[in-house]
Amino acid sequence: MSRFATSLFAAVLVASAIACQASDPGWPPEQTDFDLVPVPISTEIVVGSNRMLFNILDKQNQSIAAPDRPVELRFFDFSASKTQAASTMQGTFMPTVEGRPGLYRAQVDLTKAGEWGVEAISSESDGTKRTGRFVFDVREQGTTPEIGDPAIASDTPTASTPEEIAQIATDDDPDPDFYKRSVADAIAAHEPFALVFATPAFCTSQVCGPTLDLVKSVAQPFKGRMDFINVEPYELESEDGNLHPVLDENNLPVSVQATNEWGLPTEPYIFVVGSDGLVKAKFEGIASQEELEAAFAEVARPS
């Protein structure tokens, strides 16, 4: 459950062996000298429509992601062609955490399992362009519910007082509405809801707190029309009045049952579920305000 963190803030280690310069790039590992390296942040890349997040590194292994730097992303299905792109689109810049690199996102349809390549072309302020390539694998299916799948009726913890919330949540400014109803109860009541797996205090990716804060903010105009549920992805125990994660024999946090039932490969993760109990949207890692507003509007009951 920590690959997002590794990819986002330590992607330089992945790319350091292949970031150089070339005028006619091929594909790694045969061709290794590029101006840029587009590093996929998403861990669940499967056949079908994918919301993919990317960091873009330069030759010094520094992120160059910026709102004023357009990046074109070209995707290649190696089973079909290494020279003809299967799809091309502009990456959308996304801020992450203050003081940390931003990311680019793209909604891309990956039609086959197997080896794929992505080419990133950045447009610089002086009119020049820089290019880089990266190879990644596409799986037949992921571990989390697909869009359109039934939501998992997990018996998640609830609380009704500040004291009770403090025993199940590490948010230092919790919204009580996020702990009133369990996932199982929301599904049984045919209530649309957003489910946020996030642990602000023990997040390995360092973006759980900002993600949960964003969901709380976007949720305000939708309250009363849908439910909002925050679940800590790790088992917690209270010691001297403070919550701590339960650790396994390898000193790693132990996942709660709901984390396992929903098949999370990372945290944070957001699912949006309709009144019919089907998953309508999901977001691995950080999401944008616009994405959440659109997803909530799709499932919320009419005003």
N, C-alpha and C positions, 0 to 999 in steps of 0.2 A: 504493500500500500504506500510506497514511497518513491515510485519511479517518476512521478510528476516533478517532485522536488529535484531529483537528480537531473532530469532533463532541463528544467527551467533555469536553475542557478549553477549547475555544474556541467552544462552541455559543452563547455569548452574542453572538457576532458575527452568527450566523445569525438570532437571534431579536430583536436589539435594535430592529429597525425595526417590530416588531409587538407589543411587549409594553406594553399599557396596560390600561384597565379598561372593562368593559361590563356592563350588566344583562341584555341580550338578545343574546348573541353570535351572529353568523352564521359565515361561513367566510372565511379569508384568500383572496385579498387584498382582497375587498370589505369585510369586517369586520376591523378591525385592533386593536381595543382589548379586551384580555383581562386577567384577573387573573393568569393563568398561561400558560406556553407549554410544551407537551410536545414535546421535541425528540427524534426518533428517533436513536439512536446506531448501530443496525445499518445496514450498507451494502448487504447482500444481502437485499432484501425482494421475495419472489416469490410466484407463485400456489401455494397449498397451505398447509401448516402452517409457521408461522414462529415462531422464538424471537426476540422483539424486545426490545431494550433501549432505555430512555428516560431522558433527564434531564428534570427538571421545573424550570423557571425561573420566578421571580416577576417583578414589574414592574421591579425593579431589576436584572434579568438575573443574579440570584444563584440558585444551585441550592438548592431547599428539600427535596430528597430526604432522608428520615430514616426510621429503623425505626419510630418512633412516629407517623408521619404516613401514614395509609391513603390510597391513591389508587385511584380507580376509573377504568378506561380503557374508553371506548366507541368502537367502530370503525364507520365509515360507508363503504359502497360508493356512491360518487357516481353510478354508472351506474344504481343502483336507487333511492336516496333520500338526500337530505341532511338529513332530519329523523328518519328511523327507523334506529336503529343496527342493523347486521348482527350484532354480537356485543358483549357487555359482560362485563368481568371485573375482578377486583381485581389491581392490580399487586403484584408481590412485590419487596420492597426487597432490594437487593444492595449490600454494601460494595464498594469498589474498592481504592484505595490509601490508606494512612493519611495523613490530612491533605487528601485529595481528596474531591470530592462522591461520594455514593453514586448508585445507579441503581435503576430499577424494571425488572423483566422481566415479559413476558407471552407465553404461548403462544397464538397467534391464527391462525385459519384465514382466509386471504384467498382468496376464491373466483374472482376475476377480475383480469386485468391492467387497469391504468388508474389513474385518480385516486381516492384514498381520503382520508378524514379521520379523525383521532383526537381525541377529546375527553377531557381529564383533569379529574377532579373530586377535589380534595383535601379531606379532613376535618380541620379544625383542632381544637386542644385546647379551644377555647371553644365548640365546637359549630357554628361557622360553616363554610361551604364556599366554596372558590374554584374557578373553572373557566377552562379555556383550550382552544384548539383549534389544530391544525396539519394541513396538507395534505401528503401524500406520494404518491409513485408506486409502483405494484406492477408488476414485470416478469413476463413469461411464465416465465422461468427465470433462474437465477443462473449463476455461473461455476464454483462448486465442485460436487463430486459431491452428488447428492441422497441423502436417506435411502433405502436400498434399492439404490442404484447400486453397481456393482463399484468397489472401491478401486483407485486408480492404483498400479501396481507400480513405483514410483520406486526408482531405485538410489541410496539415500541413504547418506551416509558412516557408517562404523563405526570403533570404536576399542576397544582392549583394555587400554591402560595409561594412567595419569594424564597422561603426556607426550603420548600420541596424542590423548586427549580434549581437552587444552588447545589442540590445533591445529584442532579442528572445533567447539568450543563456547565460549561466553562466560559461561556460568554459573560464578560464583565458588565454588560448592560443588556440583559436578556429582555426580549419581548414576551410577556406572559402568554400571548396568543399562540406562540409557536410550540407550546407544551400542553395545550388543553386536550388534544385529541390524538389518539394513536393512529398509525397507518391503517391497521386492521379496522378500527372503528370508522374512519373516514370512508374506506371502501364499502363497508357494510351499510353506511348511511347514504351511499351514492353521492358523496360530496366531492367536488373537484378539489384538488390540493396540490401544493408544491412541497416536495420533500427535499430537505437540505441535509446531506451528510457533511458535517463540518465540526471541527474541534478547535476553537480559537486558541486554546492554551497549549495544545500538544500537536499542532498541525505540522506534518513533515514537509509540506510544500510551502508553508509560510503564507498561504493566501486564503486559508479558511476564514480568518477573522474578517478581512475585507470582503470576501464573498458573502458571508452571512450578513454583514452590515448592509451590503448592497441589496440583498433579498429583503431585508427588513424595511429598507427605504422604499423599494419598488412595491412592496406589498400593501402599503398604506391605503391607496385608493381601491384596492381589491378586497379589503376585509369585509366580511359579511356576505361575500359572493363566492368565496372559496376558502379553504383552510390552508394553514402554513404550519409545517412540522419540521423542527430541527432535531436531528439525531446525532449524538456523539458516536463516531464510528468505532471507538475503542472502549473497552471495559474500564470503568473508573472505580476507585475506592477512596474513602475519606480517611485522612490521617492528620491529626492535629487541626481539624477544621478545614483542611484543604484537600481538594481532589487531586488524585494522582492516577496515571494509567496503570492498569494491571499488566505486568510484564511476564513473558514466557521464559523458558529455559535459555533462550538466546538473547535475553534482555530486550526483546521487541514487544511493542504493545499488542495486547490480545484483542482481536476484533470482536465486536458484539454480534449477536446472532443475526440482526438485521443486515449488518455489513456483509456477512457471508451469504445470506439469502438473496440479497440484491447483486451479489457477485462483483463488488467494487474492486477494481484494480488499483485505485488511487483515491485521494481525497484532496479537496472537496469534490462532491458530485451533487448535481441538482437534477431531480426528476419532476416533471409536471404531468399530472394525471387528471383525466376528465371524469365527469360524473358517471360515465360508463365503466370506470375502473381500468381504462386502457391508458398506457403511457403515450402522451402526446408530444413530449419534448424531453431532451436530456442534455446536460452540459457537463462535460468532464473538465475539471479545473475551473478557472475563473471565467465568468460570463460578463456580458455587457448589459447596461441598463436597457438598451433597445431590444436585445434578445429576450430578456426576461419580461419586459412589458408586453411584447407580442405573444409570448407563450402564455402568460397569465390571462391576457385578453381572450385567447382562444378558448380557454376552459371555464372562465368565471361565469357565474350565473348573471343574467341581465340585471341591471340596476333596478 
